[in-house]
């Protein structure tokens, strides 16, 4: 991919290319809002769901947000225009960048473009992800590799791309969006849970190892909110295994078909809660909690209790190994 450094826009500039969409408020310098705590934030998977809500919330709070997604000029071009138009109407700085987290060159090209334009990256929000629902045995190795390429290796790619700049700056924040199923699993979500368990382990280890560089690594664990993840669930490829499971193989389809029926139509869960939680972590000035659970109102799957029970054991292990300074 040929890297094209975007031009520095003027106050009146609103330009869109395959590499980058840029937006600046149409106003005089004196009229612009000044945010002393403005941070340059990169968000992956910004075309829908939590990612889309997060970039708009962060832009509303005055941060310079780079929303990344695949096919910004293709199937997601309408989303790209919607994000830019919404931010433009509110007078907030928002940029959209083409990035495929499953591709090394795409990730590095996008991060290079952010650095060229803004000179730094203060926060990375790893939100891009897939949610396969199906008979675990029927997912082939290739199926699982494709999932991990996004859910796990995608985060590794983006983390590795931004961390040299954060280490050089002596500050930074990594936000990994996992799931309640990064702490427990249920039938037919095994492959998805495996990817989120892996991401949780990586994020927690980053927290310990990066502390001396002034870089924080935190985890956001959303509960069940309405999204397109279930409807777009990658299906398992091994038809022979599915046939062997008989009627059981039909259960994942029933879960997908009735996923929204678990919510009260008169008071559906608000995914904005997840965006608000991420924005609060970005805005924080003190040391942030390692894990933040975000549940729909009135729901409790016990993940807060799991986290509270595990933390002293984890800290005890590090203390016994003489690594308590990393906690």
N, C-alpha and C positions, 0 to 999 in steps of 0.2 A: 504494500500500500504506500503510495506516495504521500509524504507528509507535506501538508500545506499550512504554513503559519498564517492564521487569520489576521487581517489588517486591524490596526487599532482604530476602533470606530469613534466617530465624533458624537456629539450629543444627539444629532439627528439620525444616527445610523441604525438601520435595522436590516441586517444582511443575513442571508441563509445560503449555505453551500453544502455539498455532500459531507464535508468534514465537520462543519460547525455552524450553528445558528446563534447569532449574537443579538442581544437586545440591550439598548440603553434608553433611559428615560428621556423623553423629549422635553427638556426644560433647561433653564440657565443653571450655571454652576451654583449660584446662591440659593436657588430654589430646591436643590437636591437635598434629600434627607441625609444626614451624616450619622453613621453608626460606628461609634468608637470600638465596638466589639465585633465588627464585621469580620466574618471568616469566609475563606474560599472553601466550599464544600462540594465534593464530587459524590453523586448518588448513582448507583447502578440499578438497572431494572426499573427505570423511571417512566415506562410507557403506560403503566396501569397500577392498580392496587395501592399498597403501602408506599411504593416508590413515588408514584405520581402525587399522592397527597403530601408526602414528605417534602418534595422539592418546592411545592407551592407554599407550604407552611414555613419552611426555612427562608424562602424569598420574602414572605410577608414580614418575617422578623428582621429583615435587613441584611441577611447574609448574601454573598455572591455565590449563587448555586449553579453548578454544572450538572444538568440532568443527562445521563447517558442511557442509550438504548440501541437496539439493532434496527436497521432499516428505517432510519429517520427520514429518508427521502422516498421510502417505499411504502410498505403497509402501515407504518407508524407515522406517516407524514401528517395526517390529520391530528394525531395526538401532539406531535411536535408543534404544529400551529396553535393548537388549543393552549398548550402550556405557555408559549411565548405571548399569545394575545392576552391571556389572563394576567400574566405578570406585567405586561406593558400597560394594561389598563390600570393596574394598581401602582405603577411607577416603580416596580421592583426589578433588580438586575437578575436575569435568568438566562442561561445559555443551554443549548442542547447540543450534545456531541454524539456522533456515531461511535458505538463501542459494543463489540461482541466479547463478553467475558470469557468465552470458550476459545478465544483465539489470541495467542501471544502478541502477534504483530498489531492487531486491532487495539488491544489494551495499551501497549506501549505508545502507539501513535496518538491515542486519545490523551494519555497523561502528558506526553510531550507537548501537545497542543495547549493543555491547561497551563503548564509551566511557562510556555512561550507567551501566553496571553496575560497571565496573572502573576507569574513569578513565584508562586508558592501554592501548596495545598495544605490546608489546615485540618480538614476532616475528610475521611472517606467513609461513606455509608454503603456497605455491601448488602444490597437488598435483592439483587437478581437471584431467581431461583425457580425450580420446577417442583411439582408435587405429584409423583406417581402414586396411583392407588390401584393395587392389583395383587394377584397371588404372587407372593415373593419368589417362589421357585421358578415361576414362569418368566421372570425377567432374566434375560441372558446376560452374560458377562458384558457384551457390547452395549446392551440396554443400560446396565449399571454404570459403565464407563461414560456414556453420554450424559447421564444424570450428574455424576460426580464432576464432569468437565465444567458444568455450570455451578452446581451448589457448593462444591468444595474447591476444585482447582481454579474456578473462576475467582473465588475470594483470594486464593493464594496468589494468583496472577496480579490482581489489582493491589493487594497488600505489598507485594514485592516491587511493584512499579512506583508506589508512592513513598515507601519507607525511606529510601535514600534521601529524599528531599526533607522528610520530617526529621530524620536523624541529624541532618546538616543544620536544620533550624533549631533543634533542641526542643521541639514541641510538636504535638499532633494528637489526633484522635482517630482511632479505628472503631467503627460501629458495625458489628456483625449481627444481621437480622437472622435469627434462627427460628425456633418454634417451641411450643410446649413439648413437641416430640423430639426435641434435643435432650429431654430429661426422662421421658418414658416412651413406650411404644404401644401400639394397638394393632390387631390383625389387619393385614392388607396395606399397612403403611410402613412396612419394615424397611424397604429400600430408601424411602424418604427419611425415615427416622435415622437410619444409618448415616446418611449424608449430614443431617443436622447434629447428630452426636459428634461426628468428626469435626464439624465447624466449631462446635462449642469447645472441644479440646484444643484446637488451634488458637482460638480467640483467647482462652484463658492462659495458655502458655505464652502467647504474645504479651499479655499483660505483665507477667513476671519478667520476661527477658527485656522488654522495652522500657521498663520503669526508669532505669538510670539515664535514658535519653530524653526524659520528659514527655514520653509518648504514652497515652492511655489507650487501652483496648477494652471495650465493653460489649456486652451481649444484650440484645433485646429479644425477648421470648413472647411473641404474640400468641394469643389464644385463638379460638375459632371465630373468625370474622368473615362476612361475605366477601368473596373475591372470585377471580376467574381461574384460580389455581386448580380447583377441583374439576371444573368443566374442561380445562385444557390438559388434564392429566395424561402423561405419556403411558401408553399401554404396553403390557408385556408381549414379547415376540414369540415365545415358545407355545405354539398352538397345541402340541401334543401334551404338554404338561397341563395346560388349561383343561383339555378334554379329560385327563385323568382325575381332576378334582371334581368333576360332575357338577352338581348343583351349587357347591361352594364357590365355584368360579364365577357365578352370577352375582355374588354379594357385592363385589366392588362396583359393579354397574349400578346396583341399587343405591349404594352410598352416593355415587355421583348424581344420580337422578333425584335423590331426595335431600341433597345436602342443605338446601336452603330452608327446608321444612323444620329444621331444628330451631329456627329463629322465630320470634314473635313478630308477625308482620306489622303489628301496631307499634312495636318498639324494637326495631332491629338494632343489632350491635353497630356501633359507629367506628369504622376503621380509622377515622380521624384520631382516635385515641392513640393509635400506634404512632402516627405522624407527630402528635403532640409530645409523646414520650421521647421520641428521637430528638426532636427539637430542643427539649429540656436538657437532654444530655449534651447536645452541642453547645447550648448557652452556658452550661455550668462552668464555674470558675474553680470550685473545690474539686478534690478527688472524687470521681464518680463511682457509683456502685458497680461491681463487676457485672451483675445480672439485673435486668429490669423486666419483670413480668407484666404484660398488658393483657388483661382479660375483659371481655364484655361485662357490662354491669350485671351483677347478680350471679356470675359464674365463678366457680373455684374448683379447679382440677387438682389442687394440692401441690402445685409446682413451687409456690413460695415456701411451703414446708420442706419440700425436697431440698431446695437451695439452702435453707437455714440449717438443715441437718447435715448436709455435705460439707459446708464451708469450714467448720471447725476441724473436721477430719482432714480436709485438704491442707489447711493451714498447719495442722499438726505434723503432717508428712514433711512439709517444707521446713518447719522448725527443726524437726529431728535430723534433717539433712544439712542443717546449718545455713539455710537459705531464707530465713525469716525476714531479711531485709528486702526481699523481693515481693513480699505479701502486700 
